[in-house]
Amino acid sequence: MAKLAGAASSAEDIPIAAATQADFLRTALLNWLPRFVECCQQARPRFDVYPALAALLLGFVRADVAFLEDVGGSAAVS
């Protein structure tokens, strides 16, 4: 993601850069992260910090994708 964001910083077409980053998050994280959070919730560790952190991460990634999709609009990712 840092590489994509760094490359996008010099790009003049911000919507395409945002759409590219949103696509990366969907394909690299959101295809497995919800299941991971579910497994963390079911594991019942001694302390609830890890399931809470996993859920927080999922919420953050989903919010980031929503923001990037908003910025990207209908930009096509090649």
N, CA, C and O atoms as a GROMACS GRO file, in nm:
protein
  312
    1MET      N    1   0.082  -0.117   0.000
    1MET     CA    2   0.000   0.000   0.000
    1MET      C    3   0.087   0.124   0.000
    1MET      O    4   0.056   0.223  -0.067
    2ALA      N    5   0.196   0.120   0.075
    2ALA     CA    6   0.287   0.235   0.077
    2ALA      C    7   0.345   0.261  -0.061
    2ALA      O    8   0.361   0.376  -0.102
    3LYS      N    9   0.376   0.155  -0.133
    3LYS     CA   10   0.429   0.170  -0.269
    3LYS      C   11   0.324   0.233  -0.361
    3LYS      O   12   0.356   0.321  -0.440
    4LEU      N   13   0.199   0.187  -0.350
    4LEU     CA   14   0.092   0.245  -0.431
    4LEU      C   15   0.069   0.392  -0.396
    4LEU      O   16   0.052   0.476  -0.484
    5ALA      N   17   0.068   0.420  -0.266
    5ALA     CA   18   0.045   0.559  -0.223
    5ALA      C   19   0.160   0.649  -0.266
    5ALA      O   20   0.139   0.763  -0.307
    6GLY      N   21   0.283   0.597  -0.259
    6GLY     CA   22   0.398   0.675  -0.302
    6GLY      C   23   0.394   0.702  -0.451
    6GLY      O   24   0.425   0.813  -0.495
    7ALA      N   25   0.357   0.602  -0.528
    7ALA     CA   26   0.346   0.621  -0.673
    7ALA      C   27   0.232   0.716  -0.706
    7ALA      O   28   0.239   0.792  -0.803
    8ALA      N   29   0.127   0.711  -0.626
    8ALA     CA   30   0.012   0.796  -0.651
    8ALA      C   31   0.039   0.942  -0.616
    8ALA      O   32  -0.027   1.032  -0.666
    9SER      N   33   0.138   0.965  -0.528
    9SER     CA   34   0.165   1.103  -0.488
    9SER      C   35   0.216   1.187  -0.603
    9SER      O   36   0.201   1.309  -0.603
   10SER      N   37   0.276   1.122  -0.702
   10SER     CA   38   0.323   1.197  -0.817
   10SER      C   39   0.224   1.191  -0.933
   10SER      O   40   0.244   1.256  -1.036
   11ALA      N   41   0.120   1.114  -0.918
   11ALA     CA   42   0.020   1.101  -1.024
   11ALA      C   43  -0.068   1.225  -1.028
   11ALA      O   44  -0.105   1.281  -0.925
   12GLU      N   45  -0.100   1.266  -1.148
   12GLU     CA   46  -0.188   1.382  -1.162
   12GLU      C   47  -0.335   1.344  -1.154
   12GLU      O   48  -0.420   1.429  -1.126
   13ASP      N   49  -0.366   1.217  -1.178
   13ASP     CA   50  -0.505   1.174  -1.177
   13ASP      C   51  -0.536   1.107  -1.044
   13ASP      O   52  -0.523   0.986  -1.029
   14ILE      N   53  -0.577   1.186  -0.948
   14ILE     CA   54  -0.604   1.138  -0.812
   14ILE      C   55  -0.715   1.032  -0.810
   14ILE      O   56  -0.700   0.934  -0.737
   15PRO      N   57  -0.824   1.047  -0.884
   15PRO     CA   58  -0.927   0.942  -0.880
   15PRO      C   59  -0.876   0.805  -0.921
   15PRO      O   60  -0.914   0.705  -0.861
   16ILE      N   61  -0.791   0.798  -1.021
   16ILE     CA   62  -0.737   0.668  -1.064
   16ILE      C   63  -0.645   0.612  -0.956
   16ILE      O   64  -0.647   0.492  -0.929
   17ALA      N   65  -0.564   0.698  -0.895
   17ALA     CA   66  -0.476   0.653  -0.787
   17ALA      C   67  -0.557   0.600  -0.670
   17ALA      O   68  -0.522   0.496  -0.612
   18ALA      N   69  -0.666   0.668  -0.633
   18ALA     CA   70  -0.752   0.624  -0.523
   18ALA      C   71  -0.819   0.492  -0.558
   18ALA      O   72  -0.829   0.403  -0.473
   19ALA      N   73  -0.866   0.478  -0.681
   19ALA     CA   74  -0.931   0.354  -0.723
   19ALA      C   75  -0.832   0.238  -0.720
   19ALA      O   76  -0.869   0.126  -0.684
   20THR      N   77  -0.708   0.263  -0.758
   20THR     CA   78  -0.606   0.159  -0.754
   20THR      C   79  -0.580   0.113  -0.612
   20THR      O   80  -0.566  -0.007  -0.586
   21GLN      N   81  -0.573   0.207  -0.519
   21GLN     CA   82  -0.550   0.172  -0.379
   21GLN      C   83  -0.670   0.096  -0.322
   21GLN      O   84  -0.652   0.000  -0.246
   22ALA      N   85  -0.791   0.138  -0.356
   22ALA     CA   86  -0.910   0.068  -0.307
   22ALA      C   87  -0.914  -0.075  -0.362
   22ALA      O   88  -0.950  -0.168  -0.290
   23ASP      N   89  -0.878  -0.091  -0.489
   23ASP     CA   90  -0.875  -0.225  -0.548
   23ASP      C   91  -0.773  -0.314  -0.476
   23ASP      O   92  -0.799  -0.432  -0.451
   24PHE      N   93  -0.658  -0.257  -0.443
   24PHE     CA   94  -0.557  -0.333  -0.370
   24PHE      C   95  -0.611  -0.380  -0.235
   24PHE      O   96  -0.594  -0.496  -0.198
   25LEU      N   97  -0.675  -0.290  -0.161
   25LEU     CA   98  -0.728  -0.328  -0.030
   25LEU      C   99  -0.834  -0.436  -0.042
   25LEU      O  100  -0.839  -0.530   0.039
   26ARG      N  101  -0.920  -0.424  -0.144
   26ARG     CA  102  -1.024  -0.527  -0.162
   26ARG      C  103  -0.963  -0.662  -0.195
   26ARG      O  104  -1.007  -0.764  -0.141
   27THR      N  105  -0.863  -0.665  -0.282
   27THR     CA  106  -0.809  -0.794  -0.325
   27THR      C  107  -0.704  -0.850  -0.229
   27THR      O  108  -0.693  -0.972  -0.215
   28ALA      N  109  -0.629  -0.765  -0.162
   28ALA     CA  110  -0.521  -0.814  -0.076
   28ALA      C  111  -0.564  -0.834   0.070
   28ALA      O  112  -0.504  -0.916   0.140
   29LEU      N  113  -0.665  -0.763   0.115
   29LEU     CA  114  -0.705  -0.774   0.256
   29LEU      C  115  -0.849  -0.819   0.276
   29LEU      O  116  -0.876  -0.908   0.356
   30LEU      N  117  -0.941  -0.758   0.205
   30LEU     CA  118  -1.082  -0.785   0.234
   30LEU      C  119  -1.130  -0.921   0.184
   30LEU      O  120  -1.244  -0.959   0.211
   31ASN      N  121  -1.046  -0.994   0.113
   31ASN     CA  122  -1.088  -1.128   0.073
   31ASN      C  123  -1.063  -1.230   0.186
   31ASN      O  124  -1.116  -1.341   0.180
   32TRP      N  125  -0.983  -1.195   0.288
   32TRP     CA  126  -0.959  -1.288   0.399
   32TRP      C  127  -0.976  -1.224   0.537
   32TRP      O  128  -0.997  -1.296   0.635
   33LEU      N  129  -0.968  -1.095   0.547
   33LEU     CA  130  -0.973  -1.029   0.678
   33LEU      C  131  -1.104  -1.050   0.754
   33LEU      O  132  -1.099  -1.074   0.875
   34PRO      N  133  -1.221  -1.044   0.690
   34PRO     CA  134  -1.344  -1.070   0.766
   34PRO      C  135  -1.346  -1.209   0.831
   34PRO      O  136  -1.392  -1.224   0.945
   35ARG      N  137  -1.298  -1.309   0.760
   35ARG     CA  138  -1.294  -1.445   0.817
   35ARG      C  139  -1.195  -1.452   0.932
   35ARG      O  140  -1.221  -1.519   1.032
   36PHE      N  141  -1.082  -1.383   0.919
   36PHE     CA  142  -0.982  -1.378   1.026
   36PHE      C  143  -1.043  -1.318   1.153
   36PHE      O  144  -1.023  -1.369   1.263
   37VAL      N  145  -1.116  -1.208   1.138
   37VAL     CA  146  -1.181  -1.143   1.253
   37VAL      C  147  -1.282  -1.238   1.316
   37VAL      O  148  -1.291  -1.247   1.438
   38GLU      N  149  -1.356  -1.308   1.233
   38GLU     CA  150  -1.453  -1.405   1.284
   38GLU      C  151  -1.384  -1.514   1.366
   38GLU      O  152  -1.431  -1.551   1.473
   39CYS      N  153  -1.272  -1.564   1.315
   39CYS     CA  154  -1.196  -1.666   1.388
   39CYS      C  155  -1.140  -1.612   1.520
   39CYS      O  156  -1.139  -1.682   1.621
   40CYS      N  157  -1.096  -1.488   1.518
   40CYS     CA  158  -1.045  -1.425   1.641
   40CYS      C  159  -1.156  -1.412   1.745
   40CYS      O  160  -1.132  -1.432   1.864
   41GLN      N  161  -1.276  -1.380   1.700
   41GLN     CA  162  -1.389  -1.366   1.792
   41GLN      C  163  -1.426  -1.501   1.852
   41GLN      O  164  -1.466  -1.508   1.968
   42GLN      N  165  -1.414  -1.608   1.775
   42GLN     CA  166  -1.451  -1.741   1.822
   42GLN      C  167  -1.343  -1.806   1.908
   42GLN      O  168  -1.372  -1.900   1.983
   43ALA      N  169  -1.221  -1.757   1.899
   43ALA     CA  170  -1.109  -1.819   1.971
   43ALA      C  171  -1.120  -1.801   2.122
   43ALA      O  172  -1.068  -1.884   2.198
   44ARG      N  173  -1.185  -1.697   2.165
   44ARG     CA  174  -1.201  -1.670   2.308
   44ARG      C  175  -1.068  -1.670   2.383
   44ARG      O  176  -1.049  -1.751   2.474
   45PRO      N  177  -0.977  -1.582   2.347
   45PRO     CA  178  -0.849  -1.576   2.420
   45PRO      C  179  -0.872  -1.526   2.563
   45PRO      O  180  -0.980  -1.476   2.596
   46ARG      N  181  -0.770  -1.539   2.645
   46ARG     CA  182  -0.780  -1.496   2.785
   46ARG      C  183  -0.809  -1.347   2.795
   46ARG      O  184  -0.886  -1.304   2.881
   47PHE      N  185  -0.748  -1.270   2.707
   47PHE     CA  186  -0.772  -1.126   2.702
   47PHE      C  187  -0.837  -1.092   2.569
   47PHE      O  188  -0.804  -1.150   2.466
   48ASP      N  189  -0.926  -0.999   2.571
   48ASP     CA  190  -1.002  -0.964   2.451
   48ASP      C  191  -0.931  -0.865   2.360
   48ASP      O  192  -0.991  -0.816   2.264
   49VAL      N  193  -0.806  -0.834   2.388
   49VAL     CA  194  -0.739  -0.729   2.311
   49VAL      C  195  -0.720  -0.769   2.165
   49VAL      O  196  -0.739  -0.686   2.076
   50TYR      N  197  -0.683  -0.894   2.136
   50TYR     CA  198  -0.658  -0.934   1.998
   50TYR      C  199  -0.785  -0.939   1.913
   50TYR      O  200  -0.783  -0.890   1.800
   51PRO      N  201  -0.894  -0.997   1.962
   51PRO     CA  202  -1.017  -0.989   1.884
   51PRO      C  203  -1.062  -0.844   1.862
   51PRO      O  204  -1.114  -0.810   1.756
   52ALA      N  205  -1.043  -0.759   1.963
   52ALA     CA  206  -1.081  -0.619   1.948
   52ALA      C  207  -0.994  -0.548   1.846
   52ALA      O  208  -1.045  -0.470   1.766
   53LEU      N  209  -0.864  -0.575   1.848
   53LEU     CA  210  -0.774  -0.514   1.750
   53LEU      C  211  -0.805  -0.563   1.608
   53LEU      O  212  -0.800  -0.485   1.513
   54ALA      N  213  -0.837  -0.690   1.595
   54ALA     CA  214  -0.872  -0.743   1.463
   54ALA      C  215  -0.998  -0.676   1.411
   54ALA      O  216  -1.004  -0.639   1.293
   55ALA      N  217  -1.099  -0.661   1.496
   55ALA     CA  218  -1.223  -0.595   1.455
   55ALA      C  219  -1.198  -0.448   1.421
   55ALA      O  220  -1.256  -0.395   1.326
   56LEU      N  221  -1.112  -0.383   1.497
   56LEU     CA  222  -1.077  -0.245   1.468
   56LEU      C  223  -1.008  -0.234   1.333
   56LEU      O  224  -1.038  -0.143   1.255
   57LEU      N  225  -0.916  -0.325   1.305
   57LEU     CA  226  -0.847  -0.326   1.176
   57LEU      C  227  -0.947  -0.343   1.062
   57LEU      O  228  -0.938  -0.271   0.962
   58LEU      N  229  -1.039  -0.434   1.075
   58LEU     CA  230  -1.140  -0.455   0.970
   58LEU      C  231  -1.223  -0.329   0.949
   58LEU      O  232  -1.249  -0.290   0.836
   59GLY      N  233  -1.264  -0.266   1.057
   59GLY     CA  234  -1.340  -0.142   1.045
   59GLY      C  235  -1.260  -0.033   0.976
   59GLY      O  236  -1.314   0.042   0.894
   60PHE      N  237  -1.133  -0.022   1.010
   60PHE     CA  238  -1.047   0.079   0.948
   60PHE      C  239  -1.030   0.053   0.799
   60PHE      O  240  -1.039   0.145   0.718
   61VAL      N  241  -1.004  -0.072   0.762
   61VAL     CA  242  -0.983  -0.105   0.620
   61VAL      C  243  -1.111  -0.080   0.542
   61VAL      O  244  -1.106  -0.026   0.431
   62ARG      N  245  -1.225  -0.117   0.597
   62ARG     CA  246  -1.352  -0.091   0.528
   62ARG      C  247  -1.377   0.059   0.512
   62ARG      O  248  -1.423   0.104   0.407
   63ALA      N  249  -1.347   0.136   0.616
   63ALA     CA  250  -1.364   0.282   0.606
   63ALA      C  251  -1.268   0.342   0.504
   63ALA      O  252  -1.304   0.433   0.431
   64ASP      N  253  -1.146   0.290   0.500
   64ASP     CA  254  -1.048   0.339   0.404
   64ASP      C  255  -1.092   0.308   0.261
   64ASP      O  256  -1.080   0.393   0.173
   65VAL      N  257  -1.142   0.188   0.238
   65VAL     CA  258  -1.191   0.152   0.106
   65VAL      C  259  -1.308   0.242   0.066
   65VAL      O  260  -1.314   0.290  -0.047
   66ALA      N  261  -1.399   0.267   0.158
   66ALA     CA  262  -1.514   0.354   0.129
   66ALA      C  263  -1.466   0.495   0.093
   66ALA      O  264  -1.517   0.556  -0.001
   67PHE      N  265  -1.368   0.546   0.167
   67PHE     CA  266  -1.313   0.678   0.137
   67PHE      C  267  -1.247   0.680  -0.001
   67PHE      O  268  -1.271   0.770  -0.081
   68LEU      N  269  -1.164   0.579  -0.027
   68LEU     CA  270  -1.094   0.574  -0.155
   68LEU      C  271  -1.191   0.557  -0.271
   68LEU      O  272  -1.170   0.614  -0.378
   69GLU      N  273  -1.297   0.480  -0.252
   69GLU     CA  274  -1.399   0.466  -0.357
   69GLU      C  275  -1.470   0.598  -0.380
   69GLU      O  276  -1.504   0.632  -0.493
   70ASP      N  277  -1.493   0.672  -0.273
   70ASP     CA  278  -1.556   0.803  -0.286
   70ASP      C  279  -1.466   0.898  -0.365
   70ASP      O  280  -1.514   0.970  -0.453
   71VAL      N  281  -1.338   0.899  -0.334
   71VAL     CA  282  -1.243   0.984  -0.404
   71VAL      C  283  -1.225   0.936  -0.548
   71VAL      O  284  -1.218   1.016  -0.641
   72GLY      N  285  -1.218   0.803  -0.564
   72GLY     CA  286  -1.196   0.746  -0.696
   72GLY      C  287  -1.316   0.757  -0.788
   72GLY      O  288  -1.301   0.758  -0.910
   73GLY      N  289  -1.434   0.766  -0.730
   73GLY     CA  290  -1.555   0.775  -0.812
   73GLY      C  291  -1.567   0.658  -0.906
   73GLY      O  292  -1.562   0.542  -0.863
   74SER      N  293  -1.583   0.686  -1.032
   74SER     CA  294  -1.599   0.580  -1.132
   74SER      C  295  -1.471   0.558  -1.211
   74SER      O  296  -1.476   0.509  -1.324
   75ALA      N  297  -1.356   0.594  -1.153
   75ALA     CA  298  -1.228   0.574  -1.222
   75ALA      C  299  -1.202   0.426  -1.244
   75ALA      O  300  -1.222   0.344  -1.154
   76ALA      N  301  -1.158   0.395  -1.362
   76ALA     CA  302  -1.128   0.255  -1.395
   76ALA      C  303  -0.986   0.221  -1.353
   76ALA      O  304  -0.895   0.301  -1.369
   77VAL      N  305  -0.970   0.100  -1.300
   77VAL     CA  306  -0.838   0.051  -1.262
   77VAL      C  307  -0.792  -0.044  -1.370
   77VAL      O  308  -0.862  -0.139  -1.404
   78SER      N  309  -0.674  -0.018  -1.424
   78SER     CA  310  -0.622  -0.106  -1.531
   78SER      C  311  -0.533  -0.213  -1.477
   78SER      O  312  -0.482  -0.295  -1.554
   0.00000   0.00000   0.00000
